[in-house]
């Protein structure tokens, strides 16, 4: 099942990168986007719930950017969890400051649906959280 989970997360990312929307069919009704694991919340909420919560998070996260792009560098299989290591680049609206940041997301899946995503500013912390690093 774990490789299947990687494929579900990958499919969700590919859909998002193409359309800008999360595919609702892979999101559990009780889904939680958890920012409490991120070192500096930067004014963000700790938790966002459901597909609407994901939309709200993405709006809040990208609002400060004039230019913004995102890519997934790697996926890591951790059984019922999948780590996606991501890189974002952009330019802020305030002063045009360039941003180049690597972070990670830990997705928990149940019965083929994403139930939780925990975001980490440091990919090594995410890998440790799922037992893939020391």
C-alpha positions, 0 to 999 in steps of 0.5 A: 500500500505504501507505494500506492500512497506515494502515487496518490500524493504525487497525483495530488501534487501534479494536479495542484501544479497544473490547476492550482487546486487540490483534487478533492477526490483524494482529500478525506472529509476530516483532513487537517493541514497542520502548520504547528510543526513549522518553525515560524508560523509567519502569521499563519493559523496552526490548523486548516481543515478540509478542502476549503481550509487548504484553499485558505492556507494557499491564499494566505501563504501566497498572498505576500508574493508578486511571483511564486513558483513551487516544485516537488524535489523528492517523495519519500515512502514512509508506509501510511505517510509520505514525505514530499520535499518541496522548493518554492521560489518567488519575489515578495510584493514588499520590496521585491525580495527574492525567496528561495526556500526548501521545506517538507510536507508529511502526508498521512493517508488512510484508505487511499485518502489524504487525512493530514499534512504536517509542514516542516521548514526543515526537510530533515525534521520531516524525515526524522518525524517519519523515522527515515532519518536520525 
